[in-house]
Amino acid sequence: MALKSTNLIIQSAPIPATFRGTPDEFRIELVKRFKIVSPSGTNFIFIGESEPLSNVGPWLKDGTKWYVWSEAVKRYVPLDISDSETRWYWIGPSTPPSTEPPVWFRTDHAADEANPFFGNSLGWHHYNGSNWVPVSPRILSGNTASRPISPFDLQQYYDTDISCAIWFERSAWRTVAGTPGDTKFVLFDTLTEALRFNPGWAVLGESNQNLRGRVLVQAAKDAGTSPATTLTTNSGVGQRAAFEFFGEGEQLQASAASAVTIPPQLALWCIVKL
């Protein structure tokens, strides 16, 4: 192993001219008169698991944790490198005191001694030169075959084959738009295509034949014998309950005396959000 030069200096005091003794006694007298000095002090590193009781230089604990001696408390304290650390972004609920760096991770809580955590995340912001503005996330996109194979819950994806934003919710891909129970009419020749372009939806009446092929009419009261909600209707307008079936024996008719005309009808696929 090659030895390296240091700034340490060896000093020695003279041996008296009257010294008489064996070679070993001469060695002892030399050692007694030697000392090692340095013009700038020493800077050794102490490595070990137990805290030194005095200042022996920087202390490396467990091979990963640095401590330095504090004259104020007369013991070792964790090394503070905050003055030389680069701040990459601000974090917390309050507007940053500076625009450098121009990135802010906003949360709903400020960390303190009682609660060292920052609470819930509210999103990333960046400074645009005059204001802190939220960063708009860009979701993955691609065709249907390229959807993520193992998506996480609520992961979003824009399917370019169906031109629709979808997300993985309740263990299935569903359209972001719509809530369970929403119904809509869609323009497709086949039910297969209607459902392909609307993942997470099903044909109205999929498991109930009574709902199929009917004209939808607004309900005016809750289902059941004791409805909590009852809406008043005009004279001649039936007060139909939710999921009430009617019309089998009441075919639409037109007469010259009636001012109400019957418009031509068009059948479309009616689907419901699951």
C-alpha positions in Angstrom: 0.0 0.0 0.0 1.4 3.4 -1.0 1.7 5.9 1.8 0.6 9.5 1.2 2.2 12.7 2.6 0.2 14.7 5.2 0.6 18.1 6.9 1.6 16.4 10.2 5.0 17.2 11.6 7.2 15.2 14.0 9.0 17.1 16.7 11.5 15.7 19.1 13.5 17.0 22.1 17.2 16.3 22.4 18.6 13.3 24.3 21.0 14.3 27.1 24.7 13.8 26.2 25.1 11.9 29.4 22.6 9.2 28.2 23.9 5.6 28.7 21.9 2.5 28.0 21.0 -0.4 25.8 19.5 0.1 22.3 16.0 -0.7 23.6 16.4 2.0 26.3 17.6 4.4 23.6 14.4 3.6 21.7 12.3 4.4 24.7 14.0 7.7 25.3 13.4 8.7 21.7 9.7 7.9 21.9 9.4 9.9 25.1 10.8 13.0 23.3 8.6 12.6 20.1 5.4 14.4 19.4 3.3 14.9 16.2 2.0 18.4 15.5 0.1 20.1 12.7 0.0 23.7 11.5 -3.8 23.4 10.8 -5.0 20.8 13.3 -6.0 17.3 12.6 -9.1 16.0 10.8 -9.5 12.3 11.4 -12.7 10.3 10.9 -14.0 8.1 13.7 -15.9 5.0 12.6 -18.0 3.0 15.0 -21.5 2.3 16.4 -20.9 3.8 19.9 -20.9 7.6 20.3 -17.4 8.9 21.3 -17.3 10.8 24.6 -15.0 13.6 23.3 -14.2 15.3 20.0 -12.3 12.8 17.9 -13.3 14.3 14.5 -16.3 13.5 12.3 -18.1 10.3 13.4 -19.4 7.9 10.8 -22.1 5.7 12.4 -23.2 2.4 10.9 -21.3 3.3 7.7 -24.1 5.7 6.5 -24.8 8.4 9.2 -22.6 11.4 9.8 -22.2 13.2 13.1 -20.1 16.2 14.2 -19.0 17.4 17.7 -21.1 20.2 19.2 -19.2 22.4 21.7 -22.6 23.8 22.8 -24.0 20.4 24.1 -20.6 18.6 24.4 -21.7 15.6 22.4 -22.1 14.5 18.8 -25.1 15.8 16.8 -26.3 14.8 13.2 -24.5 16.6 10.5 -26.5 19.6 9.1 -25.9 20.0 5.3 -28.9 22.3 4.7 -26.7 25.3 3.7 -25.1 23.2 0.9 -28.3 21.4 -0.2 -30.1 22.3 -3.3 -33.8 23.0 -2.9 -35.6 21.2 -5.7 -39.1 22.2 -4.9 -41.3 23.8 -2.2 -43.8 21.7 -0.3 -46.7 22.7 2.0 -50.1 24.4 1.9 -48.8 28.1 1.8 -47.7 30.0 -1.2 -43.9 29.7 -1.4 -41.9 32.7 -0.1 -39.8 32.7 -3.3 -40.1 31.8 -6.9 -36.8 29.9 -6.9 -37.2 27.1 -7.4 -40.3 27.7 -9.5 -41.9 24.4 -8.5 -44.4 23.8 -5.6 -45.9 20.6 -4.4 -49.0 21.8 -2.7 -50.5 19.9 0.4 -53.3 20.6 2.8 -51.1 20.5 5.9 -47.8 22.0 7.1 -45.4 19.6 8.8 -44.6 20.4 12.4 -43.3 18.7 15.6 -46.8 17.4 16.5 -47.4 16.1 13.0 -44.3 15.7 10.9 -46.4 14.8 7.8 -47.8 17.1 5.1 -51.3 15.6 4.9 -53.0 15.1 1.6 -51.5 16.1 -1.7 -53.3 18.8 -3.7 -51.1 18.7 -6.8 -48.0 20.3 -8.5 -47.8 24.0 -9.3 -45.2 26.0 -11.2 -44.5 29.7 -11.4 -45.3 31.1 -14.9 -43.7 34.5 -14.4 -46.6 36.1 -12.6 -48.6 33.4 -10.7 -48.4 29.9 -9.3 -50.5 27.8 -11.6 -51.4 24.1 -11.3 -49.7 21.6 -13.6 -52.2 19.9 -15.8 -51.5 16.1 -15.9 -51.3 14.4 -19.2 -52.7 10.9 -19.2 -51.5 7.9 -21.2 -53.1 7.4 -24.6 -53.1 4.9 -27.4 -55.4 2.4 -29.1 -57.6 -0.2 -27.3 -54.9 -2.9 -27.6 -52.4 -0.7 -25.8 -54.3 -0.2 -22.6 -52.2 -0.8 -19.5 -52.1 -4.6 -18.8 -52.0 -4.2 -15.0 -53.7 -0.9 -14.4 -53.9 0.6 -10.9 -57.2 1.7 -9.4 -58.5 5.0 -11.0 -55.6 5.0 -13.6 -56.8 7.1 -16.6 -56.2 6.4 -20.3 -57.3 8.0 -23.5 -58.4 5.3 -26.0 -57.8 6.7 -29.5 -59.9 3.9 -31.1 -63.0 5.1 -29.4 -61.9 8.8 -28.9 -62.8 8.6 -25.2 -61.1 9.1 -21.8 -61.5 6.0 -19.6 -60.3 4.9 -16.2 -59.9 1.6 -14.4 -62.6 1.7 -11.7 -64.2 -1.2 -9.8 -61.9 -3.7 -11.6 -63.0 -2.7 -15.1 -62.3 0.0 -17.7 -65.1 2.5 -17.7 -65.7 5.9 -19.3 -64.7 8.8 -17.0 -67.9 10.6 -17.9 -71.2 9.4 -16.3 -72.2 8.0 -12.9 -73.9 4.7 -12.2 -77.5 4.9 -13.3 -77.0 7.5 -16.1 -78.8 6.6 -19.3 -78.3 7.9 -22.8 -79.2 7.1 -26.4 -76.3 6.4 -28.8 -76.1 6.2 -32.6 -74.8 2.8 -33.6 -76.1 0.1 -35.9 -75.2 -2.7 -33.5 -75.2 -3.1 -29.8 -71.7 -4.5 -29.9 -70.4 -1.3 -31.4 -72.4 0.8 -28.9 -70.9 -1.0 -26.0 -67.4 -1.0 -27.5 -67.4 2.8 -27.7 -68.9 3.0 -24.2 -66.9 0.8 -21.8 -68.5 0.4 -18.4 -72.1 0.8 -19.8 -74.7 -1.9 -20.6 -77.9 -1.9 -22.6 -80.9 -0.7 -20.7 -82.9 -3.8 -19.8 -79.9 -6.2 -20.0 -81.2 -8.3 -17.1 -84.9 -7.1 -17.2 -86.9 -7.7 -20.4 -89.7 -5.3 -19.1 -87.4 -2.4 -19.7 -86.6 -3.1 -23.3 -88.2 -1.3 -26.3 -90.1 1.2 -24.2 -90.5 5.0 -24.5 -88.9 6.6 -21.5 -91.1 9.0 -19.5 -90.1 11.2 -16.6 -91.2 9.8 -13.2 -93.2 12.0 -10.9 -93.0 10.0 -7.7 -90.9 7.4 -5.9 -91.5 3.7 -6.4 -93.5 1.9 -3.7 -96.8 2.3 -1.9 -95.6 5.1 0.3 -93.5 7.4 -1.9 -91.4 10.0 0.0 -91.2 12.2 -3.1 -94.4 13.1 -5.1 -94.2 15.7 -7.8 -97.3 17.6 -8.9 -98.2 17.3 -12.6 -100.5 19.3 -14.9 -104.0 18.1 -15.7 -103.9 15.3 -18.2 -100.3 14.3 -17.4 -100.0 11.0 -15.7 -98.2 11.0 -12.3 -96.1 7.9 -13.0 -93.9 6.2 -10.4 -90.3 5.3 -11.0 -90.1 1.9 -12.8 -93.9 1.9 -13.4 -94.9 -0.1 -16.5 -97.7 1.2 -18.7 -98.9 1.7 -22.2 -99.6 -1.9 -23.4 -103.3 -1.2 -23.8 -103.0 2.5 -24.3 -101.8 2.8 -27.9 -101.2 6.4 -29.2 -104.0 7.7 -31.3 -104.5 10.8 -33.3 -107.7 12.4 -34.4 -108.7 15.5 -36.3 -110.1 16.9 -33.1 -106.8 16.7 -31.2 -104.3 19.5 -31.3 -101.5 17.1 -30.2 -99.6 15.5 -33.1 -97.7 12.3 -32.9 -94.2 12.7 -34.2 -92.5 10.0 -36.3 -90.4 7.7 -34.1 -86.8 6.6 -34.2 -85.3 3.6 -32.3 -81.8 4.1 -30.8 -79.8 2.0 -28.5 -80.4 3.1 -24.9 -77.6 2.3 -22.5 -77.0 2.7 -18.8 -73.8 3.4 -16.8 -72.9 0.5 -14.5 
